[in-house]
Amino acid sequence: MTIKASIYHLTHYKYDNPVLLSPQIIRLKPAAHSKTKVLSHSLKVTPEQHFVNLQQDPYGNYLARFVFPEPVTELKIEVDLVADMTVYNPFDFFVEESAEMWPFSYPEDLKDDLSIYLKPEPAGPELQAFRDTIDRTPRKTVDMVVDLNARLQKQIGYVIRLEPGVQSEQTLMFALGSCRDTGWLLVQILRHLGLATRFVSGYLIQLAPDLKALDGPSGTEVDFTDLHAWCEVYIPGAGWVGLDPTSGLLTGESHIPLAATPHYKNAAPISGGYFGTAETEFDFDMKVSRVSEHPRITKPFPQDSWEHLNALGEEVDGYLEAEDVRLTMGGEPTFVSIDDFQSDEWNTAAVGPQKRGLADTLIRRLRDRFAPGGFLHYGQG
């Protein structure tokens, strides 16, 4: 059984004077490659007087381009979606033999296609110093990227940063950064190591666990959701593998990608501006709720449900007894011939010269003794 989680995401701008909005590019529809199944999704934009074109960018991400022909005093964007939070194994992939060990070279027919994901920005002194500490000894590719992802989580502290843009050198210098900072930093590190990598923005859903962990942190105490950023590295055979340096883990069912791009500038959930002079009031809200939650081993039926089930069982038993309904259970007796129990048909072979005949005789004798007039069923298994 699984949990279905609902996200409500609000972005609301209010202007004290009418302003003319430039085209607003909204990337809030889950990407096609999301492994977490999105059961429903809706996008509502206010004011209602607008034109919208649903498109895909050059990288296959969904985007909506909104044009507002008249001046407005607000821009309100609301997203509702429901996700199936079925747990999946992020390591459920195979790696091509040619890419099992790092370093490796991408196949010639892929190099041109991946070139935009292989081009890093020039390394500054901090990034160069970090690169120099990376062990270049050949080893399994998956082990290398997993270790590097975990290293960033340990080395870089997490901070909520409200300033626009993304940093990389400062992240290493101060050992502090937001999710988009560490995600972009890992993109640059992997590209400098010859691995095609892309930046990803999306939703993160964290549900409180049913049980406390016996060792290590148990995770969040309450259900929450937020916008998040991470990266994906292309490994032949495995495809795009999600790495979240904020947690140090591979991405899982909690990650819902919205846009995956070569550069973080093209992955912004909302981009656009306005013309005019106005004071702006900004409101942002995100909520997650469980809309369907089935009993499971770690969280079984509550006591009142058990009492209801027991009462229903007693009611059914009373009805069966009153109507004199009697139940019995059949079986599949296993037998061997008393005269020839060494031959193949009584040990290793499925059938033989005597088995069918003796089996038919046996079932008819059992019926005559235990269920006269009973129905005989012959089947295969």
N, C-alpha and C positions, 0 to 999 in steps of 0.2 A: 504494500500500500504506500501511497505517496501523499505529499502535502501540496496543495495548490495555493500559491501566494498572489495577492493582488497588490499592485503598485499604483499609487496616485501621485503624480508629479505636477507641480504648479510652478510656473514662472510668470510673474505679473509686474509689468511696468506701468506706472501712472505718471502723466505729465500735467503740470499745472497750466500749461498753455498748449493749444493744438500744435502738433508737429507733423511733418511729412516723413513717413517711414521710407527708408530705402528697401529694396527687396530683402526679405528675411529668409535665410536658408536654415531650415530646421532638420536636424538629423536625430530624430527621436523614435524612429521605427527600428525594431531589432533587426540586426543584420541577418542575411540569409544563412550564414555559416554558424549561427548560434546553435550550440549543442543542447542548450536548455530549451525545451519546447515551449513556445509562447502560444497559449490557447486563444487569446483574444487581445486585440490592441485597438485603441482609438485615440485620435488626435483632434482636439477642439481648439480653434483659434478665434479670439475675439479682438476687434470688431468683426462682425459677420460680413460686412461689405468688403470683400477682397476677391482676388483671383488667385488660384493655386494650381501649380503644375507639379505632379508627382514624377520624380526623375530618379535616375541612378547616376552616380558620379563615375569618373573613369575607372574607379577601383571596385565598382559593383555595389557600393553602399547606397541605401535608400535615402533620398532627401526630398523634402517638400519646399518649393519655392513660392513664397507668398508675396503678392503685390497688393498694396493698399492705395487705391487711386485718390482717396480724400484724406485730409488731415485728421489725425486721431488724438484722443486724450488718454488712451491706454492701449497696451498690447498684452493680452492674456493668453497663455499657452498652457493647455491642460492635457495630460497623458494619463490614460487608464489602460492597464494591461494585466493579464492573468498568466502566470507562468507555472508550469508543472515542475516541481522541485525534486524530481526523481534523481537520486544519486547515481552518478556514473563514474567509472574509473578513468581518470585523466591520462593514465599510462596505457590505455587500451589502443595501442597502435604498433605497427611494425616499421622498422627502419630498413631502407635498402642497404644491401651488403656494402655497396660502395661508400655509404655515408655512416656506417656503424662506428668507425673510428674517426676522431677529430685530430688534426685538420684533414679536410677532404675538399674536393673540388666539385662544384655542381656540374651536371651533364651539360654539354655544349648547347643542346636544344633548349635549355632552361636559362642559361646565363643572361641572354638578352632580355628575356621576360622578367628576370629578377633584378636586373641591373639597378633599377631605381631604389630597390630595397637594400642594395649592397653598398651604396655610396654614403660614407659617413661624413660628418662635418669635421673640419680640422680639429685635431686634438690640442687642447690647451695644456698648460703645465700640470694641472691636477689630474686630468684624464690620462695624460702620458705617464705620469707617475703610477697611476692605478694599473694601467696596461702592463707596465714593467714588472708588476708583482704577480701577474697571471702565469701559472705554470704552463709552459708550452709542450710538455711531454705528451706524446700521443696517448689518447685514452678514449673511452666510449663517449660518443657525442652527447648522448642523453645525460650521462653522468656529469659532463662538463657544464652544460647549460643549467642543469638542476643545481649544481654546486655554486655556480656564479650567481644565480637568482637568490639562493639562500644567503650567500655572502653579503649581497647588497642589503637584504632585510636586516642582517645583524649589524652592518656597518653604518647604515643610514637611518637616523631617527625619523619618525613620522610627525609631520606638522600640518595643520590646516593653514594654507597660504592663500590669502584673498587677493594678492597682487596679480595682475594679468600676466600672461606669458608663461614660459617654461624655462627653467634654468638647468644647467648641467655641471659646469665648473664649480659654481657656488654650492651645489649639492654635495660635492665631494669635499670642498674646502671646509664647510661648516658641519659636514656629516648630518645634514638635516634637509628634509624636503617633503613636498606633498606627493600624492600618488602619481600625478602627471610628471613631476620632476624625476622620480626614480624610474618611472616607466620609460621616459625619453632617454635617461642616462643609460639604461640597459640596452635600449635600441642602439645607441652610439657604440657602446662597448662591444656588442655582438657584431656590429658591422665592421668595426676595426679588426675583429678576429676572423672576418671572411664569411659571416653568416647573414643571410638575407633576413631582415627583421622589419616589422611594421608596428606602428603605434596604434593603440586601440582605446577608444572611449566607450563607456557603457554604463549599465546599472550593476550595482552590487547589492545582493539580497543576503542578509545574515539573519538566520533564525536561531533562537535560543535552543540549545540542545535539551533533550529530555532528561538526560542524566549528567551528573558532574563527572568530569574526567578523573580517573584514579591517579594519573600522573600528568603533570603539565597543566597548562591553562585550559579551562573548559570552553572558552570563547565568550561570546556576547551573553549578557544576562537578559537582554530583551530583544525582540525582533526589530530590525531596522533596515533601511535601504538608503542608498545615496548614489550620486554620480561617481564614477570611479574611472581610473585609467590604468592600463597595463600594456604589455606588448606581446607579439606573437613571432616566433622564429620558424623559418621554413626548413624542415628536415625531410629530404627525399624519402618517400615511403610513408612517413607519418603525416606529411602535410604541414599546415600551420599549427604549431603547438603553443598554447597560451602560457605565459609566464607572468606572475604577479609579484614583483619585487617588494611590494608593500607588506605582503604576508610571507614571502619567501616560498610560496607553493605554486604548483601548476594551477591554472584556472579550472574551475569545476562548475557544478550546477548553479552556484551562487552568482556566476558571472554571465551577464547578458550583453553581448557586444552590440553597439549601435553603429560604429564606424571604425574601419581599419584602413589606415592610410600611410603612405611613406613619410609624411611630415605631420606633426601634431596640429599645425595650423589648419589643416583640412579635415580635422576630426572634431571640431568644436560642435557641441550639441546644438547651439543656436548662434548664428552670426548675422550681423546686419546693424545698421545705424539709423539715424534720423537727421533731418534738416530742420533747424529752428532753434529757438532759445526757450528753454524750459527747465524748471527744477524737476528732477526725476525721483519718484518713490519706487523702491524695488521690494518685491515680496517673493519669497521662495519657500516652497514646502514640499516635503516628500513623506509619504506614509506607506506602510506595508501592513497587510492584514492577511490572516489565514482564512480563505473562503471555503476550503474543503480539507478536512483533516481526518483521516481514518485511523482507527485503533491499530496499534502495532506493538511489537514485543516490548519496546522501551516505554510505551505509553498506552497501556491496554484500556479496556472499558472502565469508566468510573463506576463507583459502587452502585449508584442508582440504576445504571444500565444493567449491571449484573442482576440486581433485584428484579428488574422488569423482565429480563430473559428467564430467570428462574420461575417467576409467576406464570409466564407464558408457557413454559415447559410443563408446569403442573396442570395448567388448563388443557393442554393437548393430551397429556396422559389420561386425564379424567374423561375426555371425550372418547379416546380409543377404548378405554376400559368399559365405558357405558355402551358402546356399539359392539363390544365383544370382538374387537380387531386383534388378531393374534399375529405376531411376527416371529419368523425363524430366519436363520442365516444359512445359506448354502456354503459349499466349499469346493475345493479342487483337490480331491485325494490323490496323493502320489503313491504309486504302487509298482511292484515288480512281479514277474511270474515266479510262482513257487517252484515250477519245474525247470525253468531255464533262465536263471537270473545272471548268468555270466555273459550272455551274448550282447552284441553292440546295441540292439534296440532297447535294452534295459539299463544301459550305462552311458553311451555317448551318442548314439544315433537317435534322430527325432522319431522315426517310424521303423517298422519292420514287419515281417510276415505274420506275427501273432498279435502285436500290440493292439491294433484296431479292433480285432474280434474280441479279445479278452476285455478291452476297455468297455465295449458295448454290452457285453454280458454283465460286467460289474455294475455299470450305471443302472441297468434294468433291475438287477437284484436289490440295489440300494433303494430304488424307487418303490419296488413292491413292499419292502420292509418298512421304510420310513415315511413315504409319501404316496400311498396308493392313488393312482389316477393323476399323479403329478406330470408336469410338462418337462420334457427332456430338451436340453439345449446343446447343440454341437457347435463348437467354434474353434478358432485357431488363436495362438498367442505366442 
